[in-house]
Amino acid sequence: MVKDGDGMLNKDAVQGNKRKPTLIMEQNKPGFTKSEHKIYNYINENKDAVIYNSLTELSEASGVAEATVLRFFRKLGFKGFQDFKFLLAQEQIMVPNHDNDRTIVEKIRSHIVQAVNDSAEMVDLDVLNQCVDIIDDSQDVVIIGVGSSGIACEDMHNRLMRIGKHAEVLTDPHFQVMRASTMTEDTVVIAVSLSGSTKDVYDTVEIAKANGAKVIALTNYVKSPLTRLSDYVLLSSVKESPLDNGTLVSKISQLYLIDLICTGLTMKNVDRAKQIKMKISENAANKLY
């Protein structure tokens, strides 16, 4: 067993032995500090929940500072919390599942309906109306997201275009940083990130905020690095396991919030939206046989 200077397993030992995260914690438990014991106890008692937590949520739930939590996982040999969650999720799927009697069709339908219902309960109408107003008033709207969330961004761009609202969508992290560097107080950034912990999105928003831009976050977590920087937060309610990134259910929760915003903008500009939709329909008709 290979240890580092703190007496913890080093990264090579963890990766080389492919040990379960719970076993790694157990083996290193005698050397935990008081704060590390708090983290250990919370994880041990909430394994199913932890794989859906953000770093901020885990920090608050265990009563330990974020930096201490991150240091805890690195001392155990993990790259960070996401690395730990990924391996913990792999370990959890080995636990017998008694939900196998339901068909795939039933499960997916149930999850989708639940996602929309739960997201509807999470929506703050006052915040939604404020978001609609500032997007409507701005001539410089930029939508950002990466990976699976980038697909939702593209859909939002499409929806806004169909009602005559100009917006720019950026899903490349390098382009996002360049664009953020030129933003002003007149810019509205719509940042889409299910976890709220996507570093590329966070880095872009940080630059945008420094330049005075307003930020709207579409995310699943009340407390995350992204929400700390955002002026407005619209919450959906689907939490992904690290093994389920990019699922249809998570996309639907994001598209639900996008639909609310776009519908709100349409209602504020009914006549113009109708005219734009009519023009688009007439011109697009030539693309059909």
MOLIN-V643355 format. One record per residue. RES is the residue in three letters. PHI is phi in radians with two decimals (NA if undefined). PSI is psi in degrees with one decimal (NA if undefined). Layout:
<<RES PHI PSI> <RES PHI PSI>>
//
This chain:
<<MET NA 125.3> <VAL -1.71 129.1> <LYS -2.11 158.6> <ASP -1.66 -168.9> <GLY -1.16 -20.6> <ASP -1.56 1.8> <GLY 1.45 7.1> <MET -1.70 160.0> <LEU -1.12 136.2> <ASN -1.52 171.3> <LYS -1.02 -42.6> <ASP -1.08 -36.8> <ALA -1.15 -41.3> <VAL -1.13 -50.3> <GLN -1.20 -36.4> <GLY -1.20 -39.2> <ASN -1.56 -14.2> <LYS 0.93 38.3> <ARG -1.28 155.8> <LYS -1.23 141.7> <PRO -0.97 -38.7> <THR -1.15 -35.0> <LEU -1.25 -38.5> <ILE -1.08 -42.8> <MET -1.11 -43.1> <GLU -1.11 -40.5> <GLN -1.17 -28.5> <ASN -1.75 -0.1> <LYS -0.94 -41.6> <PRO -1.03 -24.5> <GLY -1.67 5.4> <PHE -1.23 143.9> <THR -1.40 177.0> <LYS -1.04 -43.8> <SER -1.16 -40.3> <GLU -1.16 -32.0> <HIS -1.13 -35.5> <LYS -1.10 -42.9> <ILE -1.13 -46.7> <TYR -1.02 -47.2> <ASN -1.10 -41.4> <TYR -1.13 -46.7> <ILE -1.08 -44.3> <ASN -1.10 -32.5> <GLU -1.61 -8.9> <ASN -2.41 44.9> <LYS -1.00 -42.0> <ASP -1.16 -34.1> <ALA -1.40 -34.6> <VAL -1.04 -36.3> <ILE -1.19 -10.0> <TYR -1.87 -4.8> <ASN -1.37 150.1> <SER -1.52 168.6> <LEU -1.05 -39.7> <THR -1.11 -43.4> <GLU -1.13 -41.7> <LEU -1.11 -41.2> <SER -1.04 -47.9> <GLU -1.23 -38.9> <ALA -1.16 -34.3> <SER -1.60 -9.2> <GLY 1.26 31.0> <VAL -2.25 145.1> <ALA -1.06 148.2> <GLU -0.99 -42.5> <ALA -1.08 -37.0> <THR -1.21 -39.7> <VAL -1.09 -47.6> <LEU -1.09 -41.9> <ARG -1.11 -35.2> <PHE -1.02 -48.3> <PHE -1.19 -36.9> <ARG -1.21 -34.4> <LYS -1.16 -28.4> <LEU -1.41 -7.1> <GLY 1.82 4.3> <PHE -1.58 156.2> <LYS -1.19 -28.9> <GLY 3.00 -167.2> <PHE -1.15 -40.2> <GLN -1.11 -39.3> <ASP -1.09 -44.9> <PHE -1.08 -46.0> <LYS -1.06 -40.3> <PHE -1.06 -46.3> <LEU -1.24 -34.8> <LEU -1.16 -38.9> <ALA -1.11 -39.4> <GLN -1.09 -39.4> <GLU -1.17 -38.6> <GLN -1.19 -31.1> <ILE -1.23 -12.7> <MET -1.39 -12.5> <VAL -1.29 133.5> <PRO -0.95 134.6> <ASN -1.90 121.0> <HIS -1.63 15.4> <ASP -1.76 16.3> <ASN -1.38 -5.9> <ASP -1.27 -25.9> <ARG -1.35 145.0> <THR -1.33 162.8> <ILE -1.03 -41.6> <VAL -1.04 -45.3> <GLU -1.15 -41.9> <LYS -1.09 -48.8> <ILE -1.13 -43.6> <ARG -1.04 -44.7> <SER -1.10 -42.3> <HIS -1.16 -39.2> <ILE -1.17 -46.8> <VAL -1.07 -42.7> <GLN -1.12 -39.3> <ALA -1.09 -44.3> <VAL -1.19 -44.9> <ASN -1.07 -45.9> <ASP -1.16 -39.3> <SER -1.15 -37.0> <ALA -1.07 -37.8> <GLU -1.24 -24.0> <MET -1.45 -18.7> <VAL -1.23 127.3> <ASP -1.64 110.8> <LEU -1.08 -35.6> <ASP -1.11 -44.8> <VAL -1.15 -41.1> <LEU -1.02 -47.1> <ASN -1.12 -37.0> <GLN -1.13 -40.7> <CYS -1.11 -43.5> <VAL -1.05 -42.7> <ASP -1.13 -45.9> <ILE -1.27 -30.3> <ILE -1.20 -41.6> <ASP -1.11 -37.6> <ASP -1.40 -19.6> <SER -1.56 142.1> <GLN -1.77 4.0> <ASP -2.35 82.7> <VAL -1.86 126.4> <VAL -2.19 125.9> <ILE -1.83 126.6> <ILE -2.25 146.5> <GLY -3.13 158.9> <VAL -2.25 161.8> <GLY 1.06 -133.9> <SER -1.08 -37.7> <SER -1.14 -26.2> <GLY -1.11 -30.8> <ILE -1.16 -41.2> <ALA -1.11 -37.4> <CYS -1.08 -43.4> <GLU -1.08 -39.2> <ASP -1.13 -41.8> <MET -1.09 -41.4> <HIS -1.02 -43.5> <ASN -1.08 -44.0> <ARG -1.13 -43.2> <LEU -1.15 -38.2> <MET -1.08 -35.0> <ARG -1.28 -13.7> <ILE -1.98 11.9> <GLY 1.43 17.3> <LYS -1.72 116.6> <HIS -1.31 133.2> <ALA -2.64 158.0> <GLU -2.00 135.8> <VAL -2.03 133.1> <LEU -2.29 122.1> <THR -2.04 -1.5> <ASP -1.68 122.8> <PRO -0.99 -35.9> <HIS -1.22 -42.9> <PHE -1.13 -36.2> <GLN -1.06 -45.7> <VAL -1.12 -42.5> <MET -1.10 -44.3> <ARG -1.16 -40.7> <ALA -1.07 -31.7> <SER -1.17 -19.6> <THR -1.85 4.9> <MET -1.28 160.5> <THR -2.33 -174.3> <GLU -1.19 -10.6> <ASP -1.55 -6.1> <THR -1.51 140.6> <VAL -2.03 121.2> <VAL -1.79 128.5> <ILE -1.87 106.4> <ALA -1.76 119.3> <VAL -1.87 116.3> <SER -2.71 115.4> <LEU -1.02 -46.0> <SER -1.44 -26.9> <GLY 1.30 6.1> <SER -2.09 10.8> <THR -1.21 117.6> <LYS -1.08 -40.7> <ASP -1.06 -43.6> <VAL -1.18 -43.1> <TYR -1.04 -46.6> <ASP -1.05 -41.6> <THR -1.14 -45.2> <VAL -1.11 -37.2> <GLU -1.06 -42.4> <ILE -1.17 -43.1> <ALA -1.05 -43.2> <LYS -1.13 -38.2> <ALA -1.09 -26.0> <ASN -1.65 5.7> <GLY 1.61 4.2> <ALA -1.20 151.4> <LYS -1.55 143.0> <VAL -2.18 128.1> <ILE -1.93 124.9> <ALA -1.84 131.0> <LEU -1.90 108.7> <THR -2.67 174.6> <ASN -1.79 -11.6> <TYR -2.03 128.8> <VAL -1.09 -41.4> <LYS -2.08 115.7> <SER -2.80 167.9> <PRO -0.96 -39.5> <LEU -1.18 -45.3> <THR -1.15 -27.7> <ARG -1.12 -28.3> <LEU -1.65 -12.5> <SER -1.50 147.2> <ASP -1.45 -33.5> <TYR -2.36 138.8> <VAL -2.25 122.0> <LEU -1.91 123.1> <LEU -1.79 136.3> <SER -1.83 -179.0> <SER -2.42 65.0> <VAL -2.40 119.9> <LYS -1.88 128.0> <GLU -1.65 144.3> <SER -1.33 152.1> <PRO -1.01 -19.0> <LEU -1.55 -6.0> <ASP -2.03 20.9> <ASN -1.00 134.5> <GLY 1.42 19.2> <THR -1.21 160.4> <LEU -1.03 -40.2> <VAL -1.07 -43.0> <SER -1.16 -38.7> <LYS -1.10 -40.9> <ILE -1.10 -38.0> <SER -1.10 -37.2> <GLN -1.24 -42.8> <LEU -1.15 -28.3> <TYR -1.11 -46.2> <LEU -1.13 -41.0> <ILE -1.08 -41.1> <ASP -1.11 -39.1> <LEU -1.08 -45.4> <ILE -1.12 -48.4> <CYS -1.16 -37.3> <THR -1.15 -39.6> <GLY -1.08 -41.6> <LEU -1.16 -38.0> <THR -1.09 -43.6> <MET -1.15 -28.4> <LYS -1.38 -21.0> <ASN -2.33 54.8> <VAL -1.02 -51.3> <ASP -1.12 -47.0> <ARG -1.11 -41.2> <ALA -1.07 -40.4> <LYS -1.12 -42.8> <GLN -1.10 -45.7> <ILE -1.09 -45.3> <LYS -1.07 -38.6> <MET -1.14 -43.8> <LYS -1.10 -44.2> <ILE -1.09 -43.0> <SER -1.10 -41.5> <GLU -1.15 -44.6> <ASN -1.30 -33.1> <ALA -1.30 -20.3> <ALA -1.06 -27.9> <ASN -1.23 -13.9> <LYS -1.52 -3.0> <LEU -1.89 148.5> <TYR -1.46 NA>>
//
